[in-house]
């Protein structure tokens, strides 16, 4: 059951018309106290909060997935930046940006949170000092950056963005570990959302990884 405010302390607006504050869910009213710099508002005129995360997602795994779910409990929308967008068919970056968009999208749709997310591929730059500028240019406006990377934290705070830690229940999972498990034939599917597993099977990801590793070892 939705909880509504029973006070009329705020001037509330919907579709440019003043409305009784008691018509607005209480959780929406709380957002009035957290005005953001982006100037976005929902149908009630309440400011919305948008977060951003950056990752390579090689591949997208349950650590990413659970962190995104937790972040969306804090923000209204989330920008998911796919880094190293031009890199693919390499040991460190076996999948294309398009393939990573697919594997993320399918997992988010199954969870029912896809409509709250923007997935944006961004190419690498060689200078850290202008990397944040490129992210800002490619993305819609955002209010807070979620990251566990000390350098990413420093760069965005230097650009005057608020940062918070990404929290996941699977802290020991990373893409390199999963790629190694795939290469060695170990059980990796339990570490990846089932929709992503289905997509990886569809594109014959195991064959790709084996071929890439074999090629780079010869070189």
HELIX and SHEET records of a PDB file:
HELIX    1   1 UNK A   21  UNK A   23  5                                   3    
HELIX    2   2 UNK A   26  UNK A   30  1                                   5    
HELIX    3   3 UNK A   31  UNK A   33  5                                   3    
HELIX    4   4 UNK A   62  UNK A   71  1                                  10    
HELIX    5   5 UNK A   97  UNK A  111  1                                  15    
HELIX    6   6 UNK A  114  UNK A  116  5                                   3    
HELIX    7   7 UNK A  128  UNK A  138  1                                  11    
HELIX    8   8 UNK A  150  UNK A  158  1                                   9    
HELIX    9   9 UNK A  175  UNK A  184  1                                  10    
HELIX   10  10 UNK A  189  UNK A  191  5                                   3    
HELIX   11  11 UNK A  194  UNK A  202  1                                   9    
HELIX   12  12 UNK A  205  UNK A  218  1                                  14    
SHEET    1   A 2 UNK A  12  UNK A  14  0                                        
SHEET    2   A 2 UNK A  17  UNK A  19 -1                                        
SHEET    1   B 5 UNK A 117  UNK A 121  0                                        
SHEET    2   B 5 UNK A  77  UNK A  82  1                                        
SHEET    3   B 5 UNK A  50  UNK A  55  1                                        
SHEET    4   B 5 UNK A 144  UNK A 146  1                                        
SHEET    5   B 5 UNK A 162  UNK A 164  1                                        
END                                                                             
